[in-house]
Amino acid sequence: MRTYLKTLARMFKKHLMRFLSLVFMVLISIGFISGIGSSQDKINSSLTDYYKKQNVSDFIVRSTEESGFTRQSVENLRNCFGEKSQYNLVFQLDVHIGEKRSVRLYFLDFENWTVNAPTIIQGEPDGSDVHKIYAERSDNIIKGYSVGDEVDLALYLQSVLPQPLLDMLDLKVGIAAVVQSPLTFSVDGEPSDYAELDGTPDTTSATKNLDVLENILYIPKSLIAHPVTGAELLPDNAMYVAVENRNTFSAFSNTYKTFVNSKCAEAETDGIKVLTLYDNYSFQSLYTYGGKVANIGYVLMVAFLLVTALVALSTMTRLLDEERSQTACLKTLGYSSVSIVSKYLLFALIATGIGGFGAYFVGIGITRLIYYIFNYSFNMPPISLHVAMVFYIITFTLIVAATLTATAIAGFKMTEERPAELLRPKPPKSGKKVILERIPFIWKRLPFRYKSTVRNVLRYKSRFIMTVLAVAFSTALVLVGLALLDLCLLHDFGSGSIMGIAALIIVFAGLLNVVVIYTLTNINISERNREIATLMVLGYQNGEVTGYIYREIFINSFIGVLFGYPLSCLLNLLVFSTMGYGTLAGITWFWWIITPLIVMAFTGLVALVLRRKIVKVDMNESLKAIE
């Protein structure tokens, strides 16, 4: 056991960079996938918490009669929605101030404002002062007011109250507070009525043929009471209903949808119109965008997992090849195949475990970052403390299972060999004619150094295929991010929220690309220490030796980029399909050119980092006879 533990400790020390590469690969993949995939759950749970905390109305019942609600109609609605539900009767008035522009006035009882409770943004509201009103916060559409501004309501009430009565009322009031209604948190404003959405939030189509709300004011009913009798001058024409069971909503659950449909069918009669949260632009669009981000996560998860699995397989397979002599010694000492392979399984498990542990926190950070990014399009509700683990558990389990399975298969295959065979290095793969050699016109004109590069690139087919596939997937991921950025910048889709997510995809695709190329190139150099040392003994200068390796790196990367184009077309089609918007033809032409430049820039960066390792190869150690 003591000998076994020594070999285990030495293995970690000897292959430290390989260990760290595997850790970072797992951290980047799982962290990104779990982060972007869990964002929908975070948005939904935050939306649900906000719904409960602000006591958001499930239904807005409107009277289409000029006389508003009667006692009987109110009683009928209470019987429909349940006596234990909460109700708030208001008078709502939309005043046109120009072509397709309006100001909305809400007259309600401030002292009993429990349904759709607003969030105070600025000021100190005083419900007892009838000469103070509240204003909705400003956004991209709503102009808004500041605390202390004076408003003359008589200008807005001319259409509903006679002039003599207006002259008797004191309607010059000040803004006591700026608030945010829980029904109005999209920064792109709200239609003057809830818009019937088709599932795709789009401010332009949502407000088509509707007035755009330029300002919203909340006014105490007592302000417009009759100066003599004290009776209300305006009839209640809207009722806000918060159903008794606040757990039914749960981010537009199927149960909630069934409940809403049944109540709407029961409540809607002549003179009554019922609107729900499905008709609310802020709630529905935020919920829909969250789903689109999750769908993007599902598509990218496959790409990230495949790249990680390929690199992990290559890393562990090469590590086992380098440990052949150690395995032979352990077999000679009587260790079983299970004991020997367990050492490498432990190496892989610890690397993926550390990477997975770090990925959990990276995922949480990315989820919070995405939530913050959504503030470009919404005044986001307070973030929920709910932690979603589904994406993390799925991706971590798949990565661990793939890595351990590949290690076990390669390990047990190696332990089937006899110790004498394991003590000998694996014979180099015999060279064969490559395709270009069959084209004399080209082959005869190539310098010797390029002929050797072409042969080396195509001689190790498994390494070549892994590198090309890994670079191809990385290229595809970069182009997906740029395509999403293109939709936002040049096609005005999704505003800032999708733009931020696109930038996030580009960053992590770039990080994945760097780790992939670094890991595979590092393995390539380690495999060819004797070859590099031979070149140095033959008198090759540092620049010539590094160029010998660099040419192979860039050729592999270039071929990977070429294969990345069709792969990126497939990924982009899947992403566009999940979003319900975008086409390949709509991607601006220069992104197709920028993508390979980005990938090759990352390749060049890695090549510079690894230059020291190439020129510092120990010729004496590398050329020692292993026998």
N, C-alpha and C positions, 0 to 999 in steps of 0.2 A: 504493500500500500504506500509505503514511503517513496519508493521509486516511482510509482504511478503518479503520485501527487507532484513529484518533482518535474516529471515530464509534462504534466498538465500546466504547471506554473511557467515552465520554459516556453511552452507553446503559446501562451498568452503574450509573453514578452516578445517572442520572435515575430509573431504575427499581429503586433499591436495596431499597425495602420490598417491592416485588413479587418481587424476587429472593429476599429472605429468607423471604417467605411460602412460596414454592415449596420452598425448602430445608427449612423446618420441616415442611411437609406431607409431603414424602418421608421425612424423618427419623422422624416419628411413625408413619406407616403401615408402612414397611419395618421399622423397629425393633421395633414391637409384633408384627407378623406373624411375623418371623423369630425373635423371642424366645420367643413362646408356642408356635410351631410346632416349634422345636428342643428344647423341654423334654423331649419323649419320648426323643429320641436321647440327651440328656444323662443322663436317668434310666436308660435301658437300658445305656449304656456304663458308668455308675457301678455299676450292679447287676452287670454282667459282671466289672468289675475287682474288686469286693468278693467275688464268687463265687470268683475265682482266688486272691486274697490270703488269704482265710480258709479256703481249701480246703473249700468248702461241699460237703456230701454230696449226690450226685444221687439216691441211693436210701436209704431207711430200711427195712430188712428186719426184720420182727417175727416172732418165733415165738409162735404161739398155744398151744403146748404148755406145761404147767406145768414140765416138765423143761428148757425152753429149748433152745438149739441143741446138737445132737450133733456129734461130730467129722465124721461123714459129711455132715451137712447143711451144715456150714461149708465142707467141701471141694467139695460140689456148687455152692454159691453162688460160690465162687472160680472154678470152671470156667465158670460162667455169665457173670460180670462181667469175668473176665480176671485172671490172676495179677498183672499189673502195676498193676492198680487198687489204691487204698489202702483199708484196712479198719480199723474200730474197733469192737470188741465191747464192749458195755456191758450192765448190768442196769438196766432202767428200771422204776420203781415209782410208780404213781399212788395216793396215799392220800386217801381221801375224808374231809373234815373238816366236812361239812355238806351240805345239799341243794344239789346242782349246784356244789359247790366242792371243790377238791382241791389237794394239794401234790404236785409231781413231784420224784422223787429220781433222779439219774443216778449210778450207780456205775461208774467207769471208771479207766483207767490214766493218771494225770496226766502221767507222764514221757513217754508216747507219744501225747499228745493233739495229733495233727496234723490229723485230719479235723474240720471244724467248729471250727477254732481260735477261742477266744473273744477278745473285746477287753477288756482290763483297764480298768475305769472308775475303781476306787478300790482302794488297798491294794497290798501287795507279796506276791504269792503265793509260797508255798514248798512245792513238790511233794514235798519229802523229809519234811515233817512230817505224819504221818498223823492228827494231831489238829487239822488245819486243813481247812476246806472252803470252797467258793466259793458265792456266792449270785448269782442273776440280778438285774440292776438293776430298780428299781421303775418302774412306769408307771401308766397309768390303772386297770389291773386288778391287777397284781402289787404286793403290799405292799412286798416287799423287806426286806433287812436292812442294817445298817451294819457296817463293819469292826470286829471285836472283840466283836460280839454272840455270845452262847452259845446253842447249839441242842442239845436233848436228842433224838437220833435214835431212842432207844428207843421214844419215843411213836409214831413212824412205822413201826417195824419189827415191831410186835407181830403183824401179820397174816402175816408171812412167816418169822419166827424164833421158836423156842420160848422161853418165859420164862427157863428155867434158863440157856440160852446167852446171852440178853440180859443177865442178871445178871453173867455172866463178862466181858462186853465193856465197854470204857470208851467210851461213846457220847455223852458230853457234850463237844462240840467247839465251837471258835470259828470265826467267819467271818474268813478270811484276806484275802479280796478280793471285791469286787463286780465282776461281769463282765457282758458282753453276748454272748449266743450269736448267731452270724450267722443262725440260724434264727428268732430271736425279736426283731425290731426294730420291730414295730408297737406304738405306744403304747397301743393299745386291747386289748392282751393277745393271747393265743393260746388256741385251744381245747385241751382236754386231749389231743386227737389232731388230726392235720391234718384240716381240714374239706374235704369235696368241694364246691368252689365252682362256681357256674354262670356265672362270668365277671363277675359284679357283686359287688365286695367290699362286704360289709355285715356289720358285726360281730354284729348281732343274729341274722341268719339263719345266719351261720357257726357261732355257738356254740349254736344252738338244740338242745335235748335233749342237750347235751354239758356236761361239767363245765368250769367256768372255772378256769384255773390261778391260784391266789392267791399261790403262791411256787414257785420252782424252785431246787433245791440240787444242786451238783455235789460228789460225795464220792469220795475215793480208794478203790479196791477193797481195798487193804491194811488199811483201817480195820476191815473186818468179816471178816478172815481168822480161821480157827479158832485159838483161843488155844494149842492144843497142837500140832496138825498143820500149821498155817499154810495149810491149803487154803481156797479161796474158799467162802464159805457160801451165796452166791446165784448161780444159773446165769445165764449171759448170755442175754438174751432179745431183744436188739436188735443189729443190725449196721448201721453207717453206712458207705456205700460211695461213695468219690469216684473216678469213672472216670478211666482213664489220660489220655485226651485232654481237657485242660481248656479247649480252644478250641471244643468241640462245643456248649456251652451257648449262648453269644452271645445272651443275653437272650431265651430261649425261642424260638430259631430253629426253622424247620420241620424242619431236619435233626435238631436235638436232640429234637424231639417224636417223630419217627419212631423215633429210637434208643431213647428211653425206653419207648415203647409196645412195641417188639420185646423189650426186656429184661424188662419187666414180665410179658409173656405167657410168657416162657421161665422166669422165676424163680418165679412164683407156683404153688405146689403145695399139697397138703393140709398144714395146719399152718404155712403161710408166708403172710404178708401184706406186700405191698410198697407203700410210700408214696413219692411223688416230690415234686419242687419245685412241680409243678402243684397239689399238695394243701397246700402251705405257705401259710398266710394272709399272712404278711409279704411274701414274694417275689411271690406272685400278685396281691395287692391293689395293691402299689406299681406293678407292671408294668401292671395294668389301669387304674389312675388316670392313669398317664403317657399311655396311649393315649387316654383320654377328653379330657385336656387338648389333645393333638394334634388330635383331631377337632373340638374347639371352635375351634382355630386355623384349620382348613380352612374352617369355616363363616364365621368372621369375616374371613378373608382376602378373600373375594369382596366383602364390604361395604366394607372399607377400600380395596381397589384401585379399586372403582368411584367412590367419593367422591374419591379422589386424582386419578384420571384426569379426572373432570369438572372439578375445580377447576384442574388443570393446563391443560386445554383452554381454559377460560374465561380464565385468566391470559395464556396465550400469544396467544390470538386478540385480546384487547384490546390487548396490547402491540404487536402488528403494526398494529392500527388507529391507534394513537397515533404510530407511526413511518412513516406514509404519506409525509409530506413528506421524511423522510430517504431513504426508498426512491426517491422521485422524483429527488432530487439524485444519488444513486448511479447510477441508470439513465441520467441525462443525462450523467454523467461516463464512461459506457461500461462500467460494471460489469455482468457477466452475472447472470442470475437466480440461478444456482447460488451465485455469490459473495455476493449479497445475502442469500439465504435462509440461507446457511451462518452468517452472523453471528447470526441468531436461533436457529439450531440449536445454535450454540456456547453461547449464553446459557442455553438450556434444558439442554444437556448438563452444563455446569458446575454449574448449580443442582442438578440431580438427582444429579450425581456427588458434590458436597459433602454433600448430604443423605444419599445412599446410604452414603458413607464413615462419616459419623457414626452412621447407623442400624446399621452393623455392630457398633459398640461398645455402642449402646443395646440391641441384640438380645442380646448376650452378657450385659449387665447384667440384663436381664429374665429370661433363662434361669436365671441364678444366683439371682435373687430368687425365682423360682418354686420352684427346688430348695430354697431356704432355707424357703419357705412350707410345703413338704411336711414340715418338721420338726414341724409341729403335729400330724401324724398318724403320723409315723414317726421313729425315731432314724436319720436318713438315713446311708447309707454315705458315706465320703469322696467328694467330687465328682470326677468324672473330668476329665482334661485334654483329652479328645477334643473337637474342635470340629466341629460339624455345620453345613454350609454350604447344604444343599439348599433350605430355605425362603428363606434370604437371596438366593440366586442367582435363584430363580424369581421372587420378588416384585420384586427390583431390575431384572431383565431386562424384566419386563412393564411396570413404571412407565416406564423409560427408552424402551422401544419405543413405548408409547402417547403419551408426551409428544412425542417427536421426530416421530412420524408425524403427529400433529395439527398441529405447528408447520410441518412441511414442506408439508402440504396447504394450510393457510391462507396460508403464505408464497408458494408458487408461484402460487396463485390471485390474490394481490395483485399480484405482479410481471407478470402478464399485462396489467394496466391500463397505459395510457399515462401518462407523467410529468405531463402537464397535468391529467389526471383525479386523479392521486394528490396533487397539490399542493392540490386543493380538499378541504375537509373533507367527510366523508360526510354527505349530507343527513339530517336527523333523520327518524325513522320517522313517517309520517303517522298522525295519531290516528284512531281508529275508535270507533264506539259500543261500549261494553262491556255486559255482560249486565244490570248494574244500571240502565243508562239505559233499558232496555226495560221497566223496572218503575217507572212514574211515581210510584206511591204512596211508594216508598222514595227514589227519586232526587231528587225535588223538595224533600224535607225534609233532604237532606244539605247542610251548609255548603260553601262553595266550596272550602275547603282540603281537605276530605275527598273532594270530587269529583275534584280534581286528583290526589290520592294514588291513588285507585282507578284512574284512567286510566293513570297512570304505571306502576303495578304490572302492569297487563295489557297495556301497549303493547309492552314489550320481552319478548316471549314466551320467547326463548331464555334470557335472563338470569333470568327468573322461574322457568322450568322447572329450570335448573341449581341455583338457590338452594333451591327446594323439595325437589328430589331429595337434595341434599347434607344439608340439615337433617333430612330424613326418615330417611336412613341413620344420621345421628348419633343421632337420637332412638331408633331401633331398637337401636343398639349400647348406649346407656345402659340401656334397658329389659332387654336381655339380661343385662347385668351385675347389675342389680337383681333379676332373676328368679333368677339363680344364687345371689345373696346370700339371697334368700327361702328357697330350698331348704335352705340351710345353717342359717340362723337359726331358721326356723319349722318346717321339716320334717326337721331332723336328718339331712341327707344330706351325706356327704363330709367332715364335720368341718371342721377349720381349713384344710386344704389347698385345697379348692374355694372356701372363703370368701375366702381371700387372692387367688385368681385372679379371683374375681368383682370384688373391690375394684380389682384391676389393670385389668380391662376397663372399669370405670366411669371410672377416672382417665384412661385413654387415649382413651376415647370422648369424654370432656369436653374433653380437649386438642384432639382432632380437630375437635370442634364449634366451639371457639374460633377455631382457625386458619381453618376453612372460612368462618365468618361474617365474620371480620376480612378475609379476602382478597376475598370477593365484595362486601362493603360498601365496601371501599377502592376496588375497581374501579368500583363504582357512583358513588362520589363523584368519582373522577377523570373519569369519562365526562361528568359533569354540572356541571363547574366553571362553564361559561358560564351555565347555568340558575340555579345558586346565586348567582352574582355578580349576575344580573339581579334576583333577589329582593331582594338587599341594596340595589341601586340604587333599587328601588321602595319602600324604607323598611322592609322586614321586619327585626325585631329578631333578635338571636342565637337566642333561645329559639324564635322562630317558624320560623327557617330550619332549625335542628336538628330541630325537631318535624316539619318537612316531609319530612326524610330519615328520621327515626326511625320515623315511621308506616309507611313502606314496608318498613323492615327488620323491624319487628315483625309486620306483616301477612304478609310472606313466611315468616317463621319460624313463625308460627302455622299457616299452611297446611301448611308442611313437617311440623310436629308431627302434624297430622291425618292426613297421608299416612304418617307414621311409625308410626302404630298398626297398620294392616294389615301393614306391612313387618316390624314387630317381632314380630307373631304368626307370620309365616313364619320369621323367624330363630330365634325361640324353639322352634318346632316342630322345626326342623333340629337345634338344640342338644340338645333333650330326646331326640330320636331317636338322636343319636350317643352320648349318655350312657346311654340305656336307662332313664331315670328322669325323671319330671316331666311335667306337663300344663299347658296354658294356664289351665284352670279352677282349677288349684291355686295359681296366682300370687295372692298376697294383694292385695285390691282397692286398697289405698292406694298400691302401687307404680305403678299406672296413673295416679294423680293426681300423684305426686311427679315422675315422669319429665318431663312438659312444664314443670313449675316449674323443674327443673334446667336444661333447655334454654333456657327464656326468661331465666333468670338469667344464663347465659353470654352470651346475646344482649344483654342490658342492659349487661353488663360491657364488651363490645366497643363498644357504642354510646357509652359514656362515654369510652373510650379514643380514639375517632375524633372526638369533639366538637371538639377543638382544630383538627383538619384542616379541618372544615367552616367554622368561624367565622373561620379565618385565610386563606380563599380571597382571592387578590389580584384585586380587581374590575377594575383597569386592564388587567392582563395577560390576564385571562380574556375580557374584552370587546373586545380588539383585533381589528380586521378581519384575518382570516387571509389573505384575497386580497391 
